[in-house]
Amino acid sequence: MTVQKDLEKVIAYCEAVKGTYAMMAQATEEQQAKDMFNSMKNDLDDHMEFLNGRLEYLNQNNELNKKN
């Protein structure tokens, strides 16, 4: 498996986890728990921004993607 495929896989997993955190925040009535789930979801947004940037960089600079 290539690094790009690994990144795509972890980005998809992060999206799923974000959705789970959002559902958990909606499902609880305790404000402190809601805030924590939303905070964790926001943290994942930051992680995903880095991962997507790394994936874009690799896709643009991978020698296998360059035409001779």
HTML snippet that shows the backbone in 3Dmol.js (N, CA, C, O; Angstrom):
<script src="https://3Dmol.org/build/3Dmol-min.js"></script>
<div id="view" style="width:600px;height:400px;position:relative"></div>
<script>
const pdb = `
ATOM      1  N   MET A   1       0.855  -1.178   0.000  1.00  0.00           N
ATOM      2  CA  MET A   1       0.000   0.000   0.000  1.00  0.00           C
ATOM      3  C   MET A   1       0.901   1.242   0.000  1.00  0.00           C
ATOM      4  O   MET A   1       1.907   1.290   0.707  1.00  0.00           O
ATOM      5  N   THR A   2       0.534   2.212  -0.780  1.00  0.00           N
ATOM      6  CA  THR A   2       1.330   3.433  -0.867  1.00  0.00           C
ATOM      7  C   THR A   2       0.994   4.388   0.274  1.00  0.00           C
ATOM      8  O   THR A   2      -0.033   4.253   0.940  1.00  0.00           O
ATOM      9  N   VAL A   3       1.869   5.338   0.479  1.00  0.00           N
ATOM     10  CA  VAL A   3       1.628   6.355   1.504  1.00  0.00           C
ATOM     11  C   VAL A   3       0.339   7.112   1.184  1.00  0.00           C
ATOM     12  O   VAL A   3      -0.444   7.420   2.083  1.00  0.00           O
ATOM     13  N   GLN A   4       0.122   7.412  -0.101  1.00  0.00           N
ATOM     14  CA  GLN A   4      -1.099   8.120  -0.489  1.00  0.00           C
ATOM     15  C   GLN A   4      -2.338   7.311  -0.109  1.00  0.00           C
ATOM     16  O   GLN A   4      -3.304   7.866   0.416  1.00  0.00           O
ATOM     17  N   LYS A   5      -2.315   6.026  -0.368  1.00  0.00           N
ATOM     18  CA  LYS A   5      -3.470   5.173  -0.029  1.00  0.00           C
ATOM     19  C   LYS A   5      -3.667   5.132   1.481  1.00  0.00           C
ATOM     20  O   LYS A   5      -4.800   5.152   1.962  1.00  0.00           O
ATOM     21  N   ASP A   6      -2.567   5.073   2.232  1.00  0.00           N
ATOM     22  CA  ASP A   6      -2.664   5.096   3.691  1.00  0.00           C
ATOM     23  C   ASP A   6      -3.307   6.394   4.165  1.00  0.00           C
ATOM     24  O   ASP A   6      -4.169   6.375   5.043  1.00  0.00           O
ATOM     25  N   LEU A   7      -2.895   7.513   3.592  1.00  0.00           N
ATOM     26  CA  LEU A   7      -3.471   8.806   3.960  1.00  0.00           C
ATOM     27  C   LEU A   7      -4.953   8.871   3.611  1.00  0.00           C
ATOM     28  O   LEU A   7      -5.758   9.348   4.411  1.00  0.00           O
ATOM     29  N   GLU A   8      -5.316   8.397   2.428  1.00  0.00           N
ATOM     30  CA  GLU A   8      -6.723   8.386   2.038  1.00  0.00           C
ATOM     31  C   GLU A   8      -7.545   7.550   3.014  1.00  0.00           C
ATOM     32  O   GLU A   8      -8.666   7.918   3.365  1.00  0.00           O
ATOM     33  N   LYS A   9      -6.988   6.439   3.444  1.00  0.00           N
ATOM     34  CA  LYS A   9      -7.682   5.554   4.381  1.00  0.00           C
ATOM     35  C   LYS A   9      -7.888   6.237   5.735  1.00  0.00           C
ATOM     36  O   LYS A   9      -8.979   6.171   6.302  1.00  0.00           O
ATOM     37  N   VAL A  10      -6.853   6.887   6.252  1.00  0.00           N
ATOM     38  CA  VAL A  10      -6.976   7.530   7.558  1.00  0.00           C
ATOM     39  C   VAL A  10      -7.880   8.764   7.490  1.00  0.00           C
ATOM     40  O   VAL A  10      -8.570   9.073   8.461  1.00  0.00           O
ATOM     41  N   ILE A  11      -7.884   9.466   6.369  1.00  0.00           N
ATOM     42  CA  ILE A  11      -8.780  10.615   6.199  1.00  0.00           C
ATOM     43  C   ILE A  11     -10.236  10.133   6.220  1.00  0.00           C
ATOM     44  O   ILE A  11     -11.088  10.749   6.859  1.00  0.00           O
ATOM     45  N   ALA A  12     -10.508   9.049   5.530  1.00  0.00           N
ATOM     46  CA  ALA A  12     -11.875   8.488   5.530  1.00  0.00           C
ATOM     47  C   ALA A  12     -12.270   8.046   6.939  1.00  0.00           C
ATOM     48  O   ALA A  12     -13.408   8.247   7.362  1.00  0.00           O
ATOM     49  N   TYR A  13     -11.332   7.448   7.657  1.00  0.00           N
ATOM     50  CA  TYR A  13     -11.617   7.017   9.017  1.00  0.00           C
ATOM     51  C   TYR A  13     -11.910   8.225   9.906  1.00  0.00           C
ATOM     52  O   TYR A  13     -12.830   8.188  10.723  1.00  0.00           O
ATOM     53  N   CYS A  14     -11.133   9.289   9.750  1.00  0.00           N
ATOM     54  CA  CYS A  14     -11.362  10.515  10.525  1.00  0.00           C
ATOM     55  C   CYS A  14     -12.748  11.090  10.243  1.00  0.00           C
ATOM     56  O   CYS A  14     -13.420  11.563  11.160  1.00  0.00           O
ATOM     57  N   GLU A  15     -13.173  11.054   9.005  1.00  0.00           N
ATOM     58  CA  GLU A  15     -14.520  11.535   8.659  1.00  0.00           C
ATOM     59  C   GLU A  15     -15.582  10.734   9.411  1.00  0.00           C
ATOM     60  O   GLU A  15     -16.548  11.295   9.929  1.00  0.00           O
ATOM     61  N   ALA A  16     -15.388   9.424   9.463  1.00  0.00           N
ATOM     62  CA  ALA A  16     -16.345   8.572  10.175  1.00  0.00           C
ATOM     63  C   ALA A  16     -16.353   8.894  11.666  1.00  0.00           C
ATOM     64  O   ALA A  16     -17.417   8.970  12.281  1.00  0.00           O
ATOM     65  N   VAL A  17     -15.187   9.082  12.241  1.00  0.00           N
ATOM     66  CA  VAL A  17     -15.094   9.402  13.666  1.00  0.00           C
ATOM     67  C   VAL A  17     -15.729  10.759  13.944  1.00  0.00           C
ATOM     68  O   VAL A  17     -16.426  10.925  14.945  1.00  0.00           O
ATOM     69  N   LYS A  18     -15.494  11.729  13.064  1.00  0.00           N
ATOM     70  CA  LYS A  18     -16.129  13.046  13.213  1.00  0.00           C
ATOM     71  C   LYS A  18     -17.637  12.918  13.262  1.00  0.00           C
ATOM     72  O   LYS A  18     -18.297  13.562  14.078  1.00  0.00           O
ATOM     73  N   GLY A  19     -18.180  12.090  12.390  1.00  0.00           N
ATOM     74  CA  GLY A  19     -19.623  11.863  12.372  1.00  0.00           C
ATOM     75  C   GLY A  19     -20.107  11.234  13.666  1.00  0.00           C
ATOM     76  O   GLY A  19     -21.170  11.583  14.178  1.00  0.00           O
ATOM     77  N   THR A  20     -19.328  10.311  14.187  1.00  0.00           N
ATOM     78  CA  THR A  20     -19.686   9.662  15.451  1.00  0.00           C
ATOM     79  C   THR A  20     -19.668  10.679  16.585  1.00  0.00           C
ATOM     80  O   THR A  20     -20.588  10.704  17.404  1.00  0.00           O
ATOM     81  N   TYR A  21     -18.646  11.512  16.647  1.00  0.00           N
ATOM     82  CA  TYR A  21     -18.584  12.550  17.684  1.00  0.00           C
ATOM     83  C   TYR A  21     -19.781  13.489  17.581  1.00  0.00           C
ATOM     84  O   TYR A  21     -20.364  13.866  18.598  1.00  0.00           O
ATOM     85  N   ALA A  22     -20.150  13.867  16.363  1.00  0.00           N
ATOM     86  CA  ALA A  22     -21.296  14.756  16.177  1.00  0.00           C
ATOM     87  C   ALA A  22     -22.581  14.095  16.672  1.00  0.00           C
ATOM     88  O   ALA A  22     -23.405  14.739  17.322  1.00  0.00           O
ATOM     89  N   MET A  23     -22.750  12.809  16.363  1.00  0.00           N
ATOM     90  CA  MET A  23     -23.938  12.094  16.833  1.00  0.00           C
ATOM     91  C   MET A  23     -23.952  11.996  18.352  1.00  0.00           C
ATOM     92  O   MET A  23     -25.002  12.142  18.976  1.00  0.00           O
ATOM     93  N   MET A  24     -22.797  11.751  18.944  1.00  0.00           N
ATOM     94  CA  MET A  24     -22.723  11.637  20.399  1.00  0.00           C
ATOM     95  C   MET A  24     -23.033  12.977  21.062  1.00  0.00           C
ATOM     96  O   MET A  24     -23.685  13.024  22.105  1.00  0.00           O
ATOM     97  N   ALA A  25     -22.560  14.067  20.451  1.00  0.00           N
ATOM     98  CA  ALA A  25     -22.852  15.397  20.996  1.00  0.00           C
ATOM     99  C   ALA A  25     -24.349  15.678  20.950  1.00  0.00           C
ATOM    100  O   ALA A  25     -24.900  16.272  21.877  1.00  0.00           O
ATOM    101  N   GLN A  26     -25.008  15.254  19.872  1.00  0.00           N
ATOM    102  CA  GLN A  26     -26.438  15.459  19.743  1.00  0.00           C
ATOM    103  C   GLN A  26     -27.235  14.572  20.699  1.00  0.00           C
ATOM    104  O   GLN A  26     -28.310  14.952  21.164  1.00  0.00           O
ATOM    105  N   ALA A  27     -26.696  13.386  20.985  1.00  0.00           N
ATOM    106  CA  ALA A  27     -27.430  12.396  21.764  1.00  0.00           C
ATOM    107  C   ALA A  27     -27.427  12.670  23.268  1.00  0.00           C
ATOM    108  O   ALA A  27     -28.295  12.182  23.992  1.00  0.00           O
ATOM    109  N   THR A  28     -26.458  13.445  23.733  1.00  0.00           N
ATOM    110  CA  THR A  28     -26.378  13.671  25.171  1.00  0.00           C
ATOM    111  C   THR A  28     -27.018  15.000  25.554  1.00  0.00           C
ATOM    112  O   THR A  28     -27.026  15.954  24.776  1.00  0.00           O
ATOM    113  N   GLU A  29     -27.541  15.037  26.745  1.00  0.00           N
ATOM    114  CA  GLU A  29     -28.127  16.279  27.243  1.00  0.00           C
ATOM    115  C   GLU A  29     -27.170  17.023  28.163  1.00  0.00           C
ATOM    116  O   GLU A  29     -27.413  18.179  28.512  1.00  0.00           O
ATOM    117  N   GLU A  30     -26.088  16.369  28.556  1.00  0.00           N
ATOM    118  CA  GLU A  30     -25.111  16.976  29.452  1.00  0.00           C
ATOM    119  C   GLU A  30     -24.227  17.942  28.665  1.00  0.00           C
ATOM    120  O   GLU A  30     -23.521  17.525  27.747  1.00  0.00           O
ATOM    121  N   GLN A  31     -24.259  19.207  29.011  1.00  0.00           N
ATOM    122  CA  GLN A  31     -23.552  20.232  28.246  1.00  0.00           C
ATOM    123  C   GLN A  31     -22.043  20.009  28.229  1.00  0.00           C
ATOM    124  O   GLN A  31     -21.397  20.226  27.203  1.00  0.00           O
ATOM    125  N   GLN A  32     -21.480  19.581  29.345  1.00  0.00           N
ATOM    126  CA  GLN A  32     -20.032  19.354  29.391  1.00  0.00           C
ATOM    127  C   GLN A  32     -19.620  18.258  28.407  1.00  0.00           C
ATOM    128  O   GLN A  32     -18.593  18.374  27.738  1.00  0.00           O
ATOM    129  N   ALA A  33     -20.413  17.211  28.322  1.00  0.00           N
ATOM    130  CA  ALA A  33     -20.128  16.136  27.380  1.00  0.00           C
ATOM    131  C   ALA A  33     -20.308  16.620  25.947  1.00  0.00           C
ATOM    132  O   ALA A  33     -19.493  16.298  25.083  1.00  0.00           O
ATOM    133  N   LYS A  34     -21.366  17.390  25.681  1.00  0.00           N
ATOM    134  CA  LYS A  34     -21.578  17.967  24.341  1.00  0.00           C
ATOM    135  C   LYS A  34     -20.362  18.778  23.916  1.00  0.00           C
ATOM    136  O   LYS A  34     -19.857  18.640  22.802  1.00  0.00           O
ATOM    137  N   ASP A  35     -19.904  19.630  24.834  1.00  0.00           N
ATOM    138  CA  ASP A  35     -18.751  20.478  24.531  1.00  0.00           C
ATOM    139  C   ASP A  35     -17.504  19.650  24.236  1.00  0.00           C
ATOM    140  O   ASP A  35     -16.742  19.977  23.326  1.00  0.00           O
ATOM    141  N   MET A  36     -17.295  18.591  24.992  1.00  0.00           N
ATOM    142  CA  MET A  36     -16.121  17.745  24.789  1.00  0.00           C
ATOM    143  C   MET A  36     -16.189  17.032  23.446  1.00  0.00           C
ATOM    144  O   MET A  36     -15.196  16.992  22.719  1.00  0.00           O
ATOM    145  N   PHE A  37     -17.349  16.466  23.107  1.00  0.00           N
ATOM    146  CA  PHE A  37     -17.480  15.796  21.808  1.00  0.00           C
ATOM    147  C   PHE A  37     -17.268  16.785  20.660  1.00  0.00           C
ATOM    148  O   PHE A  37     -16.608  16.460  19.673  1.00  0.00           O
ATOM    149  N   ASN A  38     -17.821  17.980  20.786  1.00  0.00           N
ATOM    150  CA  ASN A  38     -17.630  18.994  19.745  1.00  0.00           C
ATOM    151  C   ASN A  38     -16.175  19.438  19.666  1.00  0.00           C
ATOM    152  O   ASN A  38     -15.666  19.696  18.575  1.00  0.00           O
ATOM    153  N   SER A  39     -15.510  19.528  20.792  1.00  0.00           N
ATOM    154  CA  SER A  39     -14.096  19.884  20.809  1.00  0.00           C
ATOM    155  C   SER A  39     -13.257  18.804  20.123  1.00  0.00           C
ATOM    156  O   SER A  39     -12.344  19.114  19.357  1.00  0.00           O
ATOM    157  N   MET A  40     -13.564  17.555  20.398  1.00  0.00           N
ATOM    158  CA  MET A  40     -12.831  16.461  19.760  1.00  0.00           C
ATOM    159  C   MET A  40     -13.086  16.461  18.254  1.00  0.00           C
ATOM    160  O   MET A  40     -12.178  16.186  17.470  1.00  0.00           O
ATOM    161  N   LYS A  41     -14.309  16.767  17.853  1.00  0.00           N
ATOM    162  CA  LYS A  41     -14.630  16.849  16.422  1.00  0.00           C
ATOM    163  C   LYS A  41     -13.820  17.969  15.764  1.00  0.00           C
ATOM    164  O   LYS A  41     -13.309  17.804  14.656  1.00  0.00           O
ATOM    165  N   ASN A  42     -13.706  19.100  16.447  1.00  0.00           N
ATOM    166  CA  ASN A  42     -12.927  20.220  15.919  1.00  0.00           C
ATOM    167  C   ASN A  42     -11.441  19.886  15.848  1.00  0.00           C
ATOM    168  O   ASN A  42     -10.752  20.297  14.914  1.00  0.00           O
ATOM    169  N   ASP A  43     -10.948  19.140  16.836  1.00  0.00           N
ATOM    170  CA  ASP A  43      -9.554  18.699  16.793  1.00  0.00           C
ATOM    171  C   ASP A  43      -9.307  17.838  15.555  1.00  0.00           C
ATOM    172  O   ASP A  43      -8.270  17.956  14.903  1.00  0.00           O
ATOM    173  N   LEU A  44     -10.261  16.981  15.242  1.00  0.00           N
ATOM    174  CA  LEU A  44     -10.120  16.140  14.049  1.00  0.00           C
ATOM    175  C   LEU A  44     -10.079  16.987  12.783  1.00  0.00           C
ATOM    176  O   LEU A  44      -9.371  16.647  11.835  1.00  0.00           O
ATOM    177  N   ASP A  45     -10.834  18.091  12.757  1.00  0.00           N
ATOM    178  CA  ASP A  45     -10.771  18.989  11.598  1.00  0.00           C
ATOM    179  C   ASP A  45      -9.345  19.484  11.385  1.00  0.00           C
ATOM    180  O   ASP A  45      -8.862  19.540  10.254  1.00  0.00           O
ATOM    181  N   ASP A  46      -8.671  19.844  12.487  1.00  0.00           N
ATOM    182  CA  ASP A  46      -7.286  20.303  12.385  1.00  0.00           C
ATOM    183  C   ASP A  46      -6.368  19.192  11.888  1.00  0.00           C
ATOM    184  O   ASP A  46      -5.500  19.430  11.047  1.00  0.00           O
ATOM    185  N   HIS A  47      -6.556  17.990  12.401  1.00  0.00           N
ATOM    186  CA  HIS A  47      -5.740  16.857  11.964  1.00  0.00           C
ATOM    187  C   HIS A  47      -5.967  16.575  10.481  1.00  0.00           C
ATOM    188  O   HIS A  47      -5.028  16.321   9.728  1.00  0.00           O
ATOM    189  N   MET A  48      -7.235  16.626  10.085  1.00  0.00           N
ATOM    190  CA  MET A  48      -7.562  16.331   8.694  1.00  0.00           C
ATOM    191  C   MET A  48      -7.025  17.392   7.749  1.00  0.00           C
ATOM    192  O   MET A  48      -6.658  17.081   6.616  1.00  0.00           O
ATOM    193  N   GLU A  49      -6.974  18.630   8.195  1.00  0.00           N
ATOM    194  CA  GLU A  49      -6.395  19.689   7.364  1.00  0.00           C
ATOM    195  C   GLU A  49      -4.935  19.367   7.065  1.00  0.00           C
ATOM    196  O   GLU A  49      -4.480  19.506   5.930  1.00  0.00           O
ATOM    197  N   PHE A  50      -4.206  18.936   8.093  1.00  0.00           N
ATOM    198  CA  PHE A  50      -2.813  18.541   7.881  1.00  0.00           C
ATOM    199  C   PHE A  50      -2.722  17.334   6.957  1.00  0.00           C
ATOM    200  O   PHE A  50      -1.926  17.329   6.018  1.00  0.00           O
ATOM    201  N   LEU A  51      -3.534  16.308   7.216  1.00  0.00           N
ATOM    202  CA  LEU A  51      -3.485  15.087   6.412  1.00  0.00           C
ATOM    203  C   LEU A  51      -3.831  15.362   4.953  1.00  0.00           C
ATOM    204  O   LEU A  51      -3.182  14.834   4.050  1.00  0.00           O
ATOM    205  N   ASN A  52      -4.847  16.182   4.719  1.00  0.00           N
ATOM    206  CA  ASN A  52      -5.215  16.526   3.337  1.00  0.00           C
ATOM    207  C   ASN A  52      -4.114  17.325   2.657  1.00  0.00           C
ATOM    208  O   ASN A  52      -3.847  17.130   1.471  1.00  0.00           O
ATOM    209  N   GLY A  53      -3.481  18.215   3.390  1.00  0.00           N
ATOM    210  CA  GLY A  53      -2.358  18.965   2.828  1.00  0.00           C
ATOM    211  C   GLY A  53      -1.199  18.057   2.472  1.00  0.00           C
ATOM    212  O   GLY A  53      -0.564  18.224   1.431  1.00  0.00           O
ATOM    213  N   ARG A  54      -0.929  17.101   3.333  1.00  0.00           N
ATOM    214  CA  ARG A  54       0.146  16.150   3.064  1.00  0.00           C
ATOM    215  C   ARG A  54      -0.183  15.294   1.843  1.00  0.00           C
ATOM    216  O   ARG A  54       0.678  15.044   1.000  1.00  0.00           O
ATOM    217  N   LEU A  55      -1.424  14.851   1.757  1.00  0.00           N
ATOM    218  CA  LEU A  55      -1.845  14.049   0.610  1.00  0.00           C
ATOM    219  C   LEU A  55      -1.727  14.852  -0.680  1.00  0.00           C
ATOM    220  O   LEU A  55      -1.243  14.342  -1.690  1.00  0.00           O
ATOM    221  N   GLU A  56      -2.163  16.095  -0.648  1.00  0.00           N
ATOM    222  CA  GLU A  56      -2.059  16.948  -1.837  1.00  0.00           C
ATOM    223  C   GLU A  56      -0.594  17.133  -2.239  1.00  0.00           C
ATOM    224  O   GLU A  56      -0.253  17.060  -3.419  1.00  0.00           O
ATOM    225  N   TYR A  57       0.256  17.371  -1.260  1.00  0.00           N
ATOM    226  CA  TYR A  57       1.689  17.538  -1.536  1.00  0.00           C
ATOM    227  C   TYR A  57       2.251  16.283  -2.192  1.00  0.00           C
ATOM    228  O   TYR A  57       2.945  16.363  -3.205  1.00  0.00           O
ATOM    229  N   LEU A  58       1.951  15.129  -1.613  1.00  0.00           N
ATOM    230  CA  LEU A  58       2.478  13.883  -2.168  1.00  0.00           C
ATOM    231  C   LEU A  58       1.947  13.625  -3.572  1.00  0.00           C
ATOM    232  O   LEU A  58       2.686  13.173  -4.446  1.00  0.00           O
ATOM    233  N   ASN A  59       0.672  13.909  -3.787  1.00  0.00           N
ATOM    234  CA  ASN A  59       0.099  13.698  -5.117  1.00  0.00           C
ATOM    235  C   ASN A  59       0.753  14.596  -6.149  1.00  0.00           C
ATOM    236  O   ASN A  59       0.930  14.184  -7.296  1.00  0.00           O
ATOM    237  N   GLN A  60       1.113  15.808  -5.771  1.00  0.00           N
ATOM    238  CA  GLN A  60       1.734  16.745  -6.704  1.00  0.00           C
ATOM    239  C   GLN A  60       3.213  16.452  -6.926  1.00  0.00           C
ATOM    240  O   GLN A  60       3.756  16.759  -7.987  1.00  0.00           O
ATOM    241  N   ASN A  61       3.862  15.863  -5.931  1.00  0.00           N
ATOM    242  CA  ASN A  61       5.312  15.688  -6.007  1.00  0.00           C
ATOM    243  C   ASN A  61       5.777  14.254  -6.122  1.00  0.00           C
ATOM    244  O   ASN A  61       6.981  13.998  -6.103  1.00  0.00           O
ATOM    245  N   ASN A  62       4.876  13.329  -6.237  1.00  0.00           N
ATOM    246  CA  ASN A  62       5.227  11.922  -6.380  1.00  0.00           C
ATOM    247  C   ASN A  62       5.764  11.700  -7.791  1.00  0.00           C
ATOM    248  O   ASN A  62       5.109  12.034  -8.778  1.00  0.00           O
ATOM    249  N   GLU A  63       6.949  11.141  -7.867  1.00  0.00           N
ATOM    250  CA  GLU A  63       7.578  10.889  -9.162  1.00  0.00           C
ATOM    251  C   GLU A  63       6.720   9.987 -10.052  1.00  0.00           C
ATOM    252  O   GLU A  63       6.773  10.094 -11.277  1.00  0.00           O
ATOM    253  N   LEU A  64       5.937   9.108  -9.447  1.00  0.00           N
ATOM    254  CA  LEU A  64       5.101   8.200 -10.241  1.00  0.00           C
ATOM    255  C   LEU A  64       3.962   8.953 -10.930  1.00  0.00           C
ATOM    256  O   LEU A  64       3.413   8.471 -11.921  1.00  0.00           O
ATOM    257  N   ASN A  65       3.599  10.138 -10.409  1.00  0.00           N
ATOM    258  CA  ASN A  65       2.516  10.919 -11.005  1.00  0.00           C
ATOM    259  C   ASN A  65       3.003  11.862 -12.098  1.00  0.00           C
ATOM    260  O   ASN A  65       2.197  12.432 -12.834  1.00  0.00           O
ATOM    261  N   LYS A  66       4.310  12.028 -12.205  1.00  0.00           N
ATOM    262  CA  LYS A  66       4.874  12.952 -13.190  1.00  0.00           C
ATOM    263  C   LYS A  66       5.055  12.258 -14.518  1.00  0.00           C
ATOM    264  O   LYS A  66       5.522  11.121 -14.581  1.00  0.00           O
ATOM    265  N   LYS A  67       4.685  12.943 -15.569  1.00  0.00           N
ATOM    266  CA  LYS A  67       4.844  12.404 -16.919  1.00  0.00           C
ATOM    267  C   LYS A  67       6.176  12.874 -17.468  1.00  0.00           C
ATOM    268  O   LYS A  67       6.572  14.023 -17.278  1.00  0.00           O
ATOM    269  N   ASN A  68       6.857  11.975 -18.146  1.00  0.00           N
ATOM    270  CA  ASN A  68       8.169  12.315 -18.747  1.00  0.00           C
ATOM    271  C   ASN A  68       8.000  12.758 -20.167  1.00  0.00           C
ATOM    272  O   ASN A  68       8.982  13.083 -20.834  1.00  0.00           O
TER     273      ASN A  68
END
`;
const viewer = $3Dmol.createViewer("view");
viewer.addModel(pdb, "pdb");
viewer.setStyle({}, {cartoon: {color: "spectrum"}});
viewer.zoomTo();
viewer.render();
</script>
